[in-house]
Amino acid sequence: MRVAYLGPPGTFTEDALGDATAGSEDVEPAAYPSIYAAVAAVAGGEAERALVPFENSIEGAVRSTLDTLAFDTDGVSIVGEHDLAISHCLIARSELPLEKVEVVISHPQGTAQCARFIRDELPGAEVRTAASTAEAVRLVSESDESWAALGARSAAALYGATILRDGVEDERDNVTRFVWIAPEGTEPVGEGPWRTTLIFSELGADKPGALVEALGAFSDRGVNLTRIESRPRRRGLGRYMFFVDVEGKAEGLIAEAIDDLRGKAESVRVLGSYPVGNARRVV
């Protein structure tokens, strides 16, 4: 099974993929340069699954994943998830005093998860963005400049770089939730609690309580929402879509609530209904 993931090799997504598929012999990892490219590989039939970051306990939702699912791809769904503890390292080509670091590079999630460390320990460093944490480490490993990257320990080993400081994330309990993406219609498998993720947008006439009324479709039926997040619709100021995680499987009262919501929102799309928690298999 060909599985797309955010590359290049050495990203936390690759670490999550290795952790999630440990012991599986039929997995062919395929690195892609962006989250969009990994998800699009599934939509276009190049890969059977993708594993992409969805939410971080420090920084919140991974916006590029949300936007890819909302705007840029269709024909795919979320069929599972995998949580991975994330520990960032400050990495340079060779030993370098922290006060000599002129530039620190990482994926925006990396710099956000280590914002306090950068502010306190690297106050004079310019912060630059890379497509992934592994790409940041690769750039640093090939540069003669006084640069450092924020990335995974595995990336430092892969690119022959030096770890200057370990565990520089702002909170020790730093966890990223990754989601499995599959072609739409793929049946999730697994036991235990389930989660349903959906998007809805526009609530008809702009009036007080419109959002509360929409969410009442769930509260009136005793359905628990575990996350709600707004994102701009890209159609002018003040127009939003809402990403919602619902506790449970999209059947029974939850299915009724979603049908009710369809009568109150301009559009509703179920991104997936899937088992919660880590499963050491390709779902």
N, C-alpha and C positions, 0 to 999 in steps of 0.2 A: 504494500500500500504506500503510495507516494503522499507524503505529508509536507505541505508548505509551511514555512515559518519565517519570522523576521530575522534575516541574516545581516551580515555575513556570520560564519561560524564564530562562536564566542559570545553570543548575546545571552541574556537571561532567558529569552524565549527558547533558545537551543537547550539551555540547562533544564527548563521546564519540560521540554519535549523528551529529553533523556530520562528525566525522573518519571514522567507519566507513562513511558513505554518501556521501562526497564524489564528486560526479559523477553520482549517481543522480537521475533526474528524476521517478521515480514514488513518492517517499517523501512521506507526509503526516505530519509530526511532530504528536503530540498529547500535551500536557502534562497530567499527573495529579498530585494533591496528595500522594501517598504511593507507596511501592514496592508496597504491597498493592493500591492502586487501579490501578496500571499493569499488574500481573500479572493482576488480576481482570478487567481490560478484555479481555485475550486469552481468559481462561477463559469470559467471557460473550459473546464474539463481537463486542465493540465495536471491537477492534483485531486486526490480523492478526499483529502481532509486538509485543514489548516489549523494551526494553533497560534493564537494571537493574544496579546495582553488586553485585558478589558477594564480592570479596576485595580487601583493600588490603595493600600490602607493609609498612606500619608497624603498622596497627591490627588486621590479620587479617580474619576473615570479617565481612561485613555482616549482622548478626544479623537485622535485619528482613527481609532477602531469604530467609535460611535458614528463618525461622519462617513466612513467607508460603508458601513452597513445601512445608514440612512439615505445617503445620496448617490453613492458611486457604484454599488453592486446590487443585483437582485438574483433570485434563483438560488439563494443559500440560506441556511438557518443554523442556529446554535444547537448543538446536540449533546453538549457536555461541558465540564469545566475541570480545571486543575489549579490548585493553590500552591504557590512556591514562596518560601521565605527568601527575601532578597537582602543581600549584604553587599554594599558597594565598597570597592577599593579605589584609592587614589593611585594611579599607575603612571609611570614615566618610562622613558627608554632606558634610563640608568639611574643610579642614585642621584637625588637632587634635593637640596634643602627646601623646605616648603616656602621659605621667604624668597626663593629664587624662581618660583613658578610664575611665569608671565602670562600664560594662557591655560585655562582649564576647559576641556571639551567633553561633551556627553550628549546623549539624547535628552530632549527637554524633560522627560520624566526623571532621568538621572539627576540632572542639576536641581530639579524641584525637590526631590527626595533628600538631597544633601545641601539644601539652601543654607542652613545654619552653619554647617561646617565650612562652606565656601565663604560665608560672611565673616566668620570668626578666625579661620585659619589661613584663608587665601584672599585677604581684603584687597590686595593690589592686582589680583589676576583678572584678566579679561575672560569673560565667559562666552564660549562659542558653542554652536549647535552642530551635531552630527546626526546622520540618519538613524544610527543605532549606537548603543554603548560599545559594541564590538568594533564598529567602524571608527569610533573615537580612539579606541586603544590601538587600532592598526595605524591610524594617522600619526599618533604620538610615537609609536615604535619606529616609524620610518623617518621621523624628523630629527634634525640636529638642534632644533630650538629648545628653549626651556619650557616645554609644554608638559601638561599632565592630563590624564583622562580619568573619568569616573566610569567604572565598569566592573565586570565580574572577574573573580580570581581565575576562572578558566580562560578568559580572554588574555590575561597577562601571560599565562603559561603558553597559550597558543601562539602568541606573537612575540615571544621571547622578551617581554618587558619586565620591569621591576615594580613591585608593590611598595609604595612609599608609606601608605597608611591603610590599615584594614578596618572595616566596619565604620565607615564615615557617614552612614545614613543618619538622619536626624532622630529617628526612633528605632530602637532595637527590634520591636515587634513590627517589622516591615514586611508585608505580604502582598504579592500581586496575584490577582485572580486572572487566569488565562481561560479562554473559551475555545472549544472545538467547533470549527465551522465545517459543514458538510453540504452537499447538494440538497436543495429543498426537497422534502418528501422522504429524506432519510429518517428512519425510525430510531430514536434514541433507545438505548438499552441500559438497564441498571436497576438497582434497588435503593431503598431509602427515601429520604425527603426529595421533593422535586421543586424546581423553580421555573417560572414562566417569565420571559422577558419580552416586552412589547414597546412599540412606539405609537404615540398618537399625537395629532397636530391640529391646530386651529379649533376653536370652541364655539364657532358660530358668532353671534352678536357679542360685541364687547360689552360685558355687563358685570357688575360686582358679583362675586361668588361663582363665576362660570367654571373655574378650575375645581372648586370645592364640589360643585354639582357633578362634574365629570367623575371625580374620584369617589363620589357617593355611590357610583355603580358597584364599587368594591366594598366600601364600608357598610353599606346597607345590607350586604350579604355576609358580613363577618369575615371578609377576605383580607388578609394582612398584606400590606405593601412593605417591602423591606428596603426599597430604594426608589427615589424619583429624582430626575435631573432634567433640567431644561437645556436646550441647544437652539441657537438661532436657525430659522428656516432658510436663511440666505435670500429672503425676498423683502428686504426692507426692515427697518427698526421696529421692534415691538411684536414681531411674529415669531412664534416659538413652536418647537416640538418637544415632547416630553418622553423620556426613556423611563420605563417603570419595571421594577422587578417585583413579581408577585410570588408569595409563598404558596406553592402547590402546583399541581398539574392542570393543564388547560382542559378540564372536563368538569362536569357538574356545575357547582355554583360559580366557579371561575369562568367557565365557558359562558354561563349566563351573564356574568358581569361584563365580559368582553363584548358580547352582543349588545348589551345595554349601552356600553360606551360608544359603540358604532353609531348609535342614534344621537349622540351628543357631541361627537368630534367629527371634523371633516374627513380625517383618515385615521385608520387603525391598522397596524401591521404587527403580527406576532412574529418576533424574531426567533423564538424557539421555546420549547417546553422540555426540560431535561433534568436528569438527576443531579443533585447537589453533592459536592465533595469530590475528592480525588479518586480516580479509578485508574489502576495501572494497566491500561490497555488502550488501544486506539478505538474510540467509540464509533 
